[in-house]
Amino acid sequence: MRIVLLGAGNVASHLGPALQHAGHELVQVYSRSEESASELAVRLQVPFTVHTEDLVSDADIYLFSVRDAVLESLIREVAAGRDDALFVHTAGSISVDVFRNLGLAHGGVFYPMQTFSKKRPVDFAQIPVFVEALEESDCQLLEELARSVSRRVYRLTSEKRRYLHLSAVFACNFANHCYALAAEMVERSGLPFDVLLPLIDETAAKVHTLEPRAAQTGPAVRYDENVLERQKKLLADRPDMQDVYDRMSRSIHALATKTPHKK
């Protein structure tokens, strides 16, 4: 399949090479940033452009990996005059209806659920990819495309994908923010952040074999008020972190004491 990549950020920088390695023909890269477009185009050895009017007109798929805020306007701009192409976005929380609302017959979603950073390699074969399309034939095509780069491919509706994306925010973005806050705290002991890495690694490893609620430890589980209050006092100069600590501790305890849902 002939594919144009629209966007040259974290997602596109991993998805583009994965598709190319799987044998798909990447014909062009577009980005508003010439630096980003050029960097990815050099890696893929394909032309790039920063102008939508210079996009090739005969691609099979136009694959959008751009910020949610500009997605709809960019689709509208690119789709004009390309009625036979399939337009696909990679966003976690944008409905497939964005294409229907623009009057397009062929639109779909290709959502790889992973945290991507340009300079850190990932094994794309292990990344779950969730697909959806307006038409059944297009959904089958996207499943085929996804299976060419990943061993974990699922169909998922836009409504359910919203909750999946929200769960990813908690599991990844919020967890990483906690690492950043922990880094501030450990610095007060004059120690490097890497002393926490064995703890972080074991915490992540446990949920491969235990349910997250069963893996939870610490003073908040039993709501040890003496420990909790002492630690909150250490955050007296950071009321924002103190608030996070208090809310998180109460949430941990509430979940720990909640009656398990019977299946």
N, C-alpha and C positions, 0 to 999 in steps of 0.2 A: 504493500500500500504506500502511496505517495502522501507524505505527511508534512505539513507546515507547523512549526512550533511557534506559538505566539506567547512570548514571555521568555526570559532568560535568567530567572531567579533560581532559588534553591530547588524547587520541584523540577523545573525544566532541565536543570543542569544534571540531574540524575536520570530523569525519565528519557530524555533525548538519547543519551548513549545506550541505555538499556534497549530502547526500541531499535536503534541502529544495529546493535549487537545481535538482536533477534532476526535481523534480515530485512527490516522495513526501510524504505527509501525516504530519508529525511531530505527534503528539497530546499528548505529555507528556514531561517530563524528571524523572528521579528521581536524587537523590543524598542521601547521609547529611549532606552539608554544605549547609546552607540558602544560604550565600553563593554556592557554586559552582553549585548548582541554579538559583538565581535569576538569576545572571549569564547562564548559557546560555539559560535560558527567555526572558529579555528579548531576547536576540539573535534567537531563533527565533520570538518572539511566540507562545509556547504556555504552557499551565499547567505548574506544577512541583509536586512533593511531596517530602517527606523521610520519608514513611511508606509502606511497601509496601502496607498495607491500603487506601490511597487511590489505588492505581494503577487506571487504567481497565481494564475487563475484556474489552473487545471489539477490542483491537488485533490486527493480523495478525502482527506481528513484535515480539518483546521483545528488544532489542539491548543486550547487556551489555558495557560498557567499564569494568570495575572491576579492582581489584587481584586477582591470582591467588589470594591467601590468602582472600578473601571470596567468590569467584565461586561455588563449589559451594553454599554455604549460602544465598546470595542467589537462585540459580536455584531451589533447593528451595522457598524461601519464596514466590517469585513464581509458580511454575508451578502451585501448588495451585489446582485449579478452572478451569484454562485449558487444557484438553486439546487443543483445536483450534488453538492458536496455535503459531507457530514460534519457538523460543528459540535465540538466536544469540549467540556470544561473539566477541570480537575479539582474544583472547590468542594470542601466538605459540607458547607451549609447552604449552598445555593441550589434551589430546586431545578429540576429539568424543565420546569414550566417557563424558565427564562427564555427558552427557544420558542416554545409554543406562543408565548405572549408577543414575540417579535414576528409572528406569522411564518415561522420556518417549519418545513415539513420534516427535516432531518436534524435531530439534536440529541445529544446524549451526555452521559457523565462517566468519567474514568477517574475514580478517586483512590489514589494509593495512600493508605493510612500509615504514615511514618513521619518522623521528624527528620527533615533534610537540612543539611548545611553543606554549602558548596565544596568545601575542602575535606569533608569527611566521607570516605567511601561507605556504601551500603550494599548489602546483598539483595538486589531487587527481587530475586526469586523467592525470598522469604516474606516479602511485603504483601499483606492482604490488599487486594484491589477490588473495589466495589463499583459495579457498572449498572447503568440504567439508560434507557433511550425512549424516545417518543414512539418509535416503530419497532416491532418485534425483529424484523430483519436487521435493523441497525444494532439492536441489543445483542443479537447473535454475533454480529461482526465485532462489537466491542469485547464480547467474551473471548472471541478468538484472539483479538489483539492482546487482551490482558493475559491470556494463557501463554502467549509467546514470551512474556517477560516474568511471569509470576506463577508459582505453584498453588497460590491461594486466591481463587477468584470467586466472587459472590455477586449475585444480583441483589440489589437493595433499593427500595423505594426512597424517594426524596424525604418523605416524612420520617422514616426510620433512620436515614442517614444523618438527619439533624441531631438525633440523640446519640448516634455513634460519634459524630464530631464533637459533641459536648463531652462525651465520656473521654475522648482523646485529650481534650483540654485539661480535664482533671488529672488524667493519668500522666500526661507529659508536661504541658505548660505550667500547671500549678505545682507539680512535683519539682520541676526544675527551678521554679521560683523559690521553693523551700530550700533547695540546695544553695541558691544565691544568698538567702537570708542566713543559712547555716554558716556559709563562708565568712560572713561579717562577724558572727558570734565567735567562731573558732579563732579568728584573728586576734580577739581580745585575750586569748590565752597565749599568744605569740607563736601559734602553731600553723603550719601550712594546711590548706584545704585537703590535701591528699591523705591526711590521717583519717578522714571520714570515708574514704573510698571503700575499704573493706566492709564497713557498715552498710553503705549504700548498695554495694554489690550483693551482699547477703539478703538485704531487704527485697531487692528486685528478684533474686533467685528463688526466694521462698514462695512467691506467688505462682511459680511454675508448678508447685506441688500442693500448695495450701490455698484455700479461699482467702482473699485479702482480709476479711474480717477475722478469720482464725489466726492469721499471721501477725495481727496487731499486738504490739507490746508497749510498755511504757506506763508512766504514772497516770495518764488520762484514762486508760482502760478501766482501772479500778477507782479512778477519781481520787487520788491521794492528794488531798487539799494542802497538806503541809508542803509537799514538794512543789505542787503547782503554784502556790503563793510565793514561795521563795524564788522560783524561776521568773515569775511575773515581775517581781521586784528588781531583778537584774535588768529588766527591760524598761525601767522607769524613764530613762532618757529617750526611749523610742516608743511613744504611745501607739504609733501605727503597728509596730511589731507586737506590742503587748496585746492589742486588740485581736490581731491574727492568732496569737498564741491562745488567748482565752476562747475565741470562737472555735478554733480547731480542736481544742481539748474537749469542749462541750460536745462537739459533733462526734468525736471519737468515742466518748463515753456513751452517748445516746445510741450509737450504732452497736456498740459492744453489748449493751443491755437490751437491745431490741429483740423481740421474739422472732426467731427465724421464720421466714415464709415457707409454709408447707406446699410442696409441689404436688 
